[in-house]
Amino acid sequence: MAGRAGRSKDDPAGKVVFAAPQRTRSQRSAVNQIKRMNRIAAKGGYLKV
């Protein structure tokens, strides 16, 4: 449900916890892509940072 994190007006800074027995290359890649997309969204004024 990571897509719902931070969407509540009561908790706009929701956090996502990613838990797995080991980190794979695909997981690291996904996390990096999300971080890049968040930086772009923040620059565009779509995220509060």
All heavy atoms as a GROMACS GRO file, in nm:
protein
  371
    1MET      N    1   0.082  -0.119   0.000
    1MET     CA    2   0.000   0.000   0.000
    1MET      C    3   0.087   0.126   0.000
    1MET      O    4   0.042   0.230   0.045
    1MET     CB    5  -0.094  -0.001   0.120
    1MET     CG    6  -0.192  -0.117   0.123
    1MET     SD    7  -0.296  -0.132  -0.023
    1MET     CE    8  -0.387   0.019  -0.020
    2ALA      N    9   0.207   0.116  -0.049
    2ALA     CA   10   0.296   0.232  -0.049
    2ALA      C   11   0.237   0.351  -0.122
    2ALA      O   12   0.264   0.465  -0.086
    2ALA     CB   13   0.431   0.195  -0.111
    3GLY      N   14   0.155   0.328  -0.220
    3GLY     CA   15   0.094   0.437  -0.295
    3GLY      C   16   0.000   0.522  -0.212
    3GLY      O   17  -0.035   0.632  -0.250
    4ARG      N   18  -0.042   0.473  -0.098
    4ARG     CA   19  -0.132   0.546  -0.011
    4ARG      C   20  -0.057   0.624   0.098
    4ARG      O   21  -0.117   0.708   0.165
    4ARG     CB   22  -0.231   0.451   0.057
    4ARG     CG   23  -0.312   0.364  -0.037
    4ARG     CD   24  -0.403   0.441  -0.128
    4ARG     NE   25  -0.493   0.527  -0.051
    4ARG     CZ   26  -0.564   0.625  -0.103
    4ARG    NH1   27  -0.557   0.650  -0.230
    4ARG    NH2   28  -0.643   0.698  -0.029
    5ALA      N   29   0.069   0.598   0.116
    5ALA     CA   30   0.146   0.663   0.223
    5ALA      C   31   0.152   0.813   0.201
    5ALA      O   32   0.180   0.860   0.092
    5ALA     CB   33   0.287   0.607   0.230
    6GLY      N   34   0.124   0.889   0.305
    6GLY     CA   35   0.134   1.033   0.299
    6GLY      C   36   0.017   1.103   0.231
    6GLY      O   37   0.022   1.222   0.208
    7ARG      N   38  -0.089   1.031   0.199
    7ARG     CA   39  -0.200   1.092   0.128
    7ARG      C   40  -0.309   1.143   0.222
    7ARG      O   41  -0.404   1.205   0.178
    7ARG     CB   42  -0.257   0.993   0.029
    7ARG     CG   43  -0.155   0.965  -0.081
    7ARG     CD   44  -0.206   0.882  -0.190
    7ARG     NE   45  -0.322   0.944  -0.253
    7ARG     CZ   46  -0.373   0.903  -0.366
    7ARG    NH1   47  -0.319   0.803  -0.429
    7ARG    NH2   48  -0.479   0.961  -0.417
    8SER      N   49  -0.294   1.120   0.349
    8SER     CA   50  -0.392   1.165   0.446
    8SER      C   51  -0.357   1.306   0.493
    8SER      O   52  -0.240   1.336   0.519
    8SER     CB   53  -0.394   1.071   0.568
    8SER     OG   54  -0.462   1.130   0.675
    9LYS      N   55  -0.457   1.392   0.505
    9LYS     CA   56  -0.428   1.527   0.556
    9LYS      C   57  -0.383   1.522   0.701
    9LYS      O   58  -0.313   1.611   0.748
    9LYS     CB   59  -0.548   1.618   0.540
    9LYS     CG   60  -0.665   1.582   0.628
    9LYS     CD   61  -0.778   1.680   0.614
    9LYS     CE   62  -0.889   1.638   0.710
    9LYS     NZ   63  -0.988   1.739   0.728
   10ASP      N   64  -0.420   1.415   0.773
   10ASP     CA   65  -0.379   1.400   0.913
   10ASP      C   66  -0.234   1.352   0.925
   10ASP      O   67  -0.172   1.371   1.029
   10ASP     CB   68  -0.471   1.301   0.985
   10ASP     CG   69  -0.615   1.350   0.990
   10ASP    OD1   70  -0.636   1.472   0.998
   10ASP    OD2   71  -0.706   1.265   0.985
   11ASP      N   72  -0.182   1.288   0.823
   11ASP     CA   73  -0.044   1.239   0.824
   11ASP      C   74   0.017   1.256   0.685
   11ASP      O   75   0.039   1.158   0.613
   11ASP     CB   76  -0.040   1.092   0.868
   11ASP     CG   77   0.102   1.041   0.885
   11ASP    OD1   78   0.196   1.122   0.895
   11ASP    OD2   79   0.120   0.918   0.890
   12PRO      N   80   0.044   1.381   0.643
   12PRO     CA   81   0.092   1.404   0.507
   12PRO      C   82   0.236   1.360   0.483
   12PRO      O   83   0.280   1.356   0.369
   12PRO     CB   84   0.078   1.555   0.491
   12PRO     CG   85   0.089   1.609   0.629
   12PRO     CD   86   0.027   1.504   0.717
   13ALA      N   87   0.308   1.325   0.587
   13ALA     CA   88   0.447   1.283   0.572
   13ALA      C   89   0.459   1.133   0.596
   13ALA      O   90   0.557   1.087   0.654
   13ALA     CB   91   0.536   1.360   0.667
   14GLY      N   92   0.362   1.056   0.552
   14GLY     CA   93   0.364   0.912   0.574
   14GLY      C   94   0.492   0.848   0.522
   14GLY      O   95   0.550   0.894   0.425
   15LYS      N   96   0.536   0.746   0.588
   15LYS     CA   97   0.659   0.677   0.550
   15LYS      C   98   0.626   0.537   0.502
   15LYS      O   99   0.526   0.479   0.542
   15LYS     CB  100   0.756   0.669   0.667
   15LYS     CG  101   0.804   0.805   0.712
   15LYS     CD  102   0.922   0.792   0.805
   15LYS     CE  103   0.964   0.928   0.852
   15LYS     NZ  104   1.065   0.987   0.768
   16VAL      N  105   0.711   0.486   0.415
   16VAL     CA  106   0.696   0.350   0.363
   16VAL      C  107   0.813   0.269   0.414
   16VAL      O  108   0.928   0.312   0.406
   16VAL     CB  109   0.695   0.350   0.209
   16VAL    CG1  110   0.693   0.209   0.155
   16VAL    CG2  111   0.577   0.430   0.157
   17VAL      N  112   0.784   0.153   0.468
   17VAL     CA  113   0.889   0.062   0.515
   17VAL      C  114   0.892  -0.056   0.420
   17VAL      O  115   0.790  -0.119   0.393
   17VAL     CB  116   0.861   0.014   0.660
   17VAL    CG1  117   0.967  -0.085   0.703
   17VAL    CG2  118   0.855   0.132   0.754
   18PHE      N  119   1.010  -0.084   0.367
   18PHE     CA  120   1.027  -0.193   0.274
   18PHE      C  121   1.102  -0.304   0.347
   18PHE      O  122   1.217  -0.284   0.390
   18PHE     CB  123   1.108  -0.145   0.153
   18PHE     CG  124   1.120  -0.246   0.044
   18PHE    CD1  125   1.016  -0.266  -0.045
   18PHE    CD2  126   1.234  -0.321   0.031
   18PHE    CE1  127   1.027  -0.359  -0.145
   18PHE    CE2  128   1.246  -0.415  -0.069
   18PHE     CZ  129   1.142  -0.434  -0.158
   19ALA      N  130   1.039  -0.419   0.365
   19ALA     CA  131   1.102  -0.529   0.439
   19ALA      C  132   1.116  -0.651   0.349
   19ALA      O  133   1.023  -0.688   0.279
   19ALA     CB  134   1.018  -0.565   0.561
   20ALA      N  135   1.234  -0.710   0.350
   20ALA     CA  136   1.260  -0.830   0.270
   20ALA      C  137   1.376  -0.904   0.334
   20ALA      O  138   1.460  -0.842   0.401
   20ALA     CB  139   1.293  -0.793   0.126
   21PRO      N  140   1.384  -1.035   0.316
   21PRO     CA  141   1.494  -1.110   0.376
   21PRO      C  142   1.630  -1.074   0.317
   21PRO      O  143   1.733  -1.088   0.381
   21PRO     CB  144   1.459  -1.256   0.349
   21PRO     CG  145   1.359  -1.253   0.240
   21PRO     CD  146   1.290  -1.121   0.246
   22GLN      N  147   1.631  -1.022   0.194
   22GLN     CA  148   1.756  -0.978   0.132
   22GLN      C  149   1.724  -0.871   0.029
   22GLN      O  150   1.612  -0.862  -0.018
   22GLN     CB  151   1.828  -1.094   0.064
   22GLN     CG  152   1.747  -1.161  -0.045
   22GLN     CD  153   1.814  -1.286  -0.094
   22GLN    OE1  154   1.896  -1.345  -0.025
   22GLN    NE2  155   1.779  -1.329  -0.213
   23ARG      N  156   1.823  -0.789  -0.002
   23ARG     CA  157   1.802  -0.684  -0.101
   23ARG      C  158   1.855  -0.732  -0.234
   23ARG      O  159   1.970  -0.774  -0.244
   23ARG     CB  160   1.873  -0.556  -0.059
   23ARG     CG  161   1.803  -0.491   0.059
   23ARG     CD  162   1.858  -0.357   0.089
   23ARG     NE  163   1.846  -0.270  -0.027
   23ARG     CZ  164   1.848  -0.139  -0.022
   23ARG    NH1  165   1.862  -0.079   0.092
   23ARG    NH2  166   1.838  -0.067  -0.131
   24THR      N  167   1.771  -0.721  -0.336
   24THR     CA  168   1.812  -0.762  -0.469
   24THR      C  169   1.844  -0.638  -0.554
   24THR      O  170   1.810  -0.526  -0.517
   24THR     CB  171   1.702  -0.842  -0.540
   24THR    OG1  172   1.590  -0.756  -0.563
   24THR    CG2  173   1.660  -0.963  -0.457
   25ARG      N  174   1.906  -0.661  -0.666
   25ARG     CA  175   1.936  -0.552  -0.758
   25ARG      C  176   1.807  -0.484  -0.803
   25ARG      O  177   1.800  -0.361  -0.812
   25ARG     CB  178   2.011  -0.606  -0.879
   25ARG     CG  179   2.049  -0.496  -0.978
   25ARG     CD  180   2.124  -0.552  -1.098
   25ARG     NE  181   2.247  -0.612  -1.055
   25ARG     CZ  182   2.303  -0.718  -1.114
   25ARG    NH1  183   2.246  -0.774  -1.218
   25ARG    NH2  184   2.416  -0.767  -1.070
   26SER      N  185   1.703  -0.560  -0.829
   26SER     CA  186   1.574  -0.504  -0.871
   26SER      C  187   1.514  -0.416  -0.763
   26SER      O  188   1.458  -0.310  -0.793
   26SER     CB  189   1.475  -0.616  -0.906
   26SER     OG  190   1.520  -0.688  -1.017
   27GLN      N  191   1.525  -0.457  -0.639
   27GLN     CA  192   1.472  -0.377  -0.529
   27GLN      C  193   1.548  -0.245  -0.518
   27GLN      O  194   1.488  -0.139  -0.503
   27GLN     CB  195   1.481  -0.455  -0.396
   27GLN     CG  196   1.388  -0.572  -0.390
   27GLN     CD  197   1.422  -0.666  -0.275
   27GLN    OE1  198   1.533  -0.664  -0.222
   27GLN    NE2  199   1.327  -0.749  -0.239
   28ARG      N  200   1.680  -0.252  -0.523
   28ARG     CA  201   1.760  -0.130  -0.516
   28ARG      C  202   1.727  -0.038  -0.632
   28ARG      O  203   1.715   0.084  -0.614
   28ARG     CB  204   1.910  -0.164  -0.514
   28ARG     CG  205   1.956  -0.222  -0.382
   28ARG     CD  206   2.108  -0.230  -0.373
   28ARG     NE  207   2.167  -0.315  -0.476
   28ARG     CZ  208   2.186  -0.446  -0.466
   28ARG    NH1  209   2.152  -0.509  -0.356
   28ARG    NH2  210   2.240  -0.514  -0.564
   29SER      N  211   1.710  -0.094  -0.749
   29SER     CA  212   1.676  -0.015  -0.866
   29SER      C  213   1.540   0.054  -0.849
   29SER      O  214   1.524   0.172  -0.882
   29SER     CB  215   1.674  -0.105  -0.991
   29SER     OG  216   1.634  -0.032  -1.102
   30ALA      N  217   1.443  -0.019  -0.796
   30ALA     CA  218   1.310   0.038  -0.774
   30ALA      C  219   1.316   0.152  -0.673
   30ALA      O  220   1.255   0.258  -0.694
   30ALA     CB  221   1.214  -0.070  -0.726
   31VAL      N  222   1.389   0.134  -0.564
   31VAL     CA  223   1.402   0.238  -0.462
   31VAL      C  224   1.469   0.362  -0.523
   31VAL      O  225   1.424   0.475  -0.501
   31VAL     CB  226   1.479   0.186  -0.339
   31VAL    CG1  227   1.515   0.300  -0.245
   31VAL    CG2  228   1.398   0.080  -0.267
   32ASN      N  229   1.573   0.342  -0.602
   32ASN     CA  230   1.642   0.454  -0.665
   32ASN      C  231   1.550   0.528  -0.762
   32ASN      O  232   1.549   0.651  -0.767
   32ASN     CB  233   1.768   0.408  -0.737
   32ASN     CG  234   1.878   0.372  -0.640
   32ASN    OD1  235   1.884   0.424  -0.529
   32ASN    ND2  236   1.966   0.282  -0.681
   33GLN      N  237   1.470   0.455  -0.838
   33GLN     CA  238   1.377   0.517  -0.931
   33GLN      C  239   1.272   0.600  -0.856
   33GLN      O  240   1.240   0.712  -0.896
   33GLN     CB  241   1.309   0.413  -1.017
   33GLN     CG  242   1.215   0.475  -1.118
   33GLN     CD  243   1.151   0.373  -1.210
   33GLN    OE1  244   1.174   0.253  -1.199
   33GLN    NE2  245   1.070   0.420  -1.301
   34ILE      N  246   1.221   0.548  -0.747
   34ILE     CA  247   1.122   0.621  -0.666
   34ILE      C  248   1.184   0.749  -0.612
   34ILE      O  249   1.122   0.855  -0.616
   34ILE     CB  250   1.068   0.532  -0.553
   34ILE    CG1  251   0.982   0.420  -0.612
   34ILE    CG2  252   0.989   0.614  -0.452
   34ILE    CD1  253   0.951   0.309  -0.514
   35LYS      N  254   1.307   0.741  -0.564
   35LYS     CA  255   1.375   0.860  -0.512
   35LYS      C  256   1.394   0.964  -0.622
   35LYS      O  257   1.372   1.084  -0.600
   35LYS     CB  258   1.510   0.823  -0.450
   35LYS     CG  259   1.496   0.751  -0.318
   35LYS     CD  260   1.632   0.715  -0.261
   35LYS     CE  261   1.616   0.642  -0.129
   35LYS     NZ  262   1.746   0.605  -0.071
   36ARG      N  263   1.434   0.920  -0.742
   36ARG     CA  264   1.449   1.013  -0.855
   36ARG      C  265   1.316   1.079  -0.890
   36ARG      O  266   1.309   1.201  -0.910
   36ARG     CB  267   1.503   0.941  -0.978
   36ARG     CG  268   1.652   0.915  -0.976
   36ARG     CD  269   1.706   0.871  -1.111
   36ARG     NE  270   1.635   0.757  -1.167
   36ARG     CZ  271   1.666   0.629  -1.146
   36ARG    NH1  272   1.767   0.598  -1.066
   36ARG    NH2  273   1.596   0.533  -1.202
   37MET      N  274   1.211   0.999  -0.895
   37MET     CA  275   1.080   1.053  -0.928
   37MET      C  276   1.032   1.151  -0.822
   37MET      O  277   0.971   1.255  -0.855
   37MET     CB  278   0.980   0.939  -0.946
   37MET     CG  279   1.010   0.854  -1.068
   37MET     SD  280   0.914   0.702  -1.077
   37MET     CE  281   0.751   0.766  -1.100
   38ASN      N  282   1.060   1.123  -0.695
   38ASN     CA  283   1.022   1.215  -0.588
   38ASN      C  284   1.098   1.347  -0.599
   38ASN      O  285   1.042   1.454  -0.572
   38ASN     CB  286   1.042   1.151  -0.451
   38ASN     CG  287   0.932   1.052  -0.418
   38ASN    OD1  288   0.826   1.052  -0.478
   38ASN    ND2  289   0.960   0.965  -0.323
   39ARG      N  290   1.227   1.341  -0.636
   39ARG     CA  291   1.303   1.465  -0.654
   39ARG      C  292   1.243   1.549  -0.767
   39ARG      O  293   1.228   1.671  -0.753
   39ARG     CB  294   1.450   1.434  -0.684
   39ARG     CG  295   1.532   1.399  -0.562
   39ARG     CD  296   1.681   1.403  -0.589
   39ARG     NE  297   1.723   1.308  -0.690
   39ARG     CZ  298   1.758   1.182  -0.667
   39ARG    NH1  299   1.755   1.134  -0.544
   39ARG    NH2  300   1.795   1.103  -0.766
   40ILE      N  301   1.206   1.485  -0.877
   40ILE     CA  302   1.144   1.556  -0.989
   40ILE      C  303   1.011   1.618  -0.946
   40ILE      O  304   0.982   1.734  -0.976
   40ILE     CB  305   1.124   1.461  -1.109
   40ILE    CG1  306   1.259   1.421  -1.167
   40ILE    CG2  307   1.034   1.525  -1.215
   40ILE    CD1  308   1.252   1.305  -1.266
   41ALA      N  309   0.931   1.541  -0.872
   41ALA     CA  310   0.802   1.592  -0.825
   41ALA      C  311   0.820   1.709  -0.729
   41ALA      O  312   0.745   1.806  -0.734
   41ALA     CB  313   0.723   1.480  -0.758
   42ALA      N  314   0.921   1.701  -0.643
   42ALA     CA  315   0.947   1.810  -0.548
   42ALA      C  316   0.988   1.937  -0.623
   42ALA      O  317   0.942   2.046  -0.590
   42ALA     CB  318   1.055   1.769  -0.447
   43LYS      N  319   1.073   1.922  -0.723
   43LYS     CA  320   1.116   2.038  -0.802
   43LYS      C  321   0.998   2.102  -0.875
   43LYS      O  322   0.995   2.222  -0.896
   43LYS     CB  323   1.223   1.999  -0.902
   43LYS     CG  324   1.358   1.974  -0.840
   43LYS     CD  325   1.460   1.937  -0.945
   43LYS     CE  326   1.594   1.904  -0.883
   43LYS     NZ  327   1.692   1.860  -0.983
   44GLY      N  328   0.902   2.019  -0.914
   44GLY     CA  329   0.785   2.069  -0.983
   44GLY      C  330   0.678   2.125  -0.890
   44GLY      O  331   0.573   2.171  -0.934
   45GLY      N  332   0.704   2.117  -0.759
   45GLY     CA  333   0.610   2.170  -0.662
   45GLY      C  334   0.497   2.075  -0.625
   45GLY      O  335   0.400   2.116  -0.564
   46TYR      N  336   0.512   1.950  -0.661
   46TYR     CA  337   0.406   1.852  -0.632
   46TYR      C  338   0.422   1.784  -0.497
   46TYR      O  339   0.331   1.718  -0.450
   46TYR     CB  340   0.403   1.744  -0.742
   46TYR     CG  341   0.369   1.802  -0.877
   46TYR    CD1  342   0.467   1.820  -0.974
   46TYR    CD2  343   0.239   1.840  -0.907
   46TYR    CE1  344   0.435   1.874  -1.096
   46TYR    CE2  345   0.207   1.894  -1.029
   46TYR     CZ  346   0.306   1.911  -1.124
   46TYR     OH  347   0.275   1.966  -1.244
   47LEU      N  348   0.540   1.797  -0.435
   47LEU     CA  349   0.566   1.736  -0.305
   47LEU      C  350   0.615   1.841  -0.208
   47LEU      O  351   0.690   1.931  -0.245
   47LEU     CB  352   0.675   1.630  -0.314
   47LEU     CG  353   0.644   1.500  -0.386
   47LEU    CD1  354   0.768   1.412  -0.387
   47LEU    CD2  355   0.529   1.428  -0.322
   48LYS      N  356   0.575   1.828  -0.084
   48LYS     CA  357   0.634   1.909   0.022
   48LYS      C  358   0.757   1.834   0.071
   48LYS      O  359   0.750   1.716   0.099
   48LYS     CB  360   0.536   1.926   0.138
   48LYS     CG  361   0.419   2.013   0.106
   48LYS     CD  362   0.334   2.032   0.229
   48LYS     CE  363   0.218   2.122   0.202
   48LYS     NZ  364   0.137   2.144   0.322
   49VAL      N  365   0.867   1.904   0.081
   49VAL     CA  366   0.991   1.838   0.121
   49VAL      C  367   1.039   1.892   0.252
   49VAL      O  368   1.016   2.001   0.289
   49VAL     CB  369   1.102   1.857   0.016
   49VAL    CG1  370   1.211   1.756   0.037
   49VAL    CG2  371   1.047   1.846  -0.123
   0.00000   0.00000   0.00000
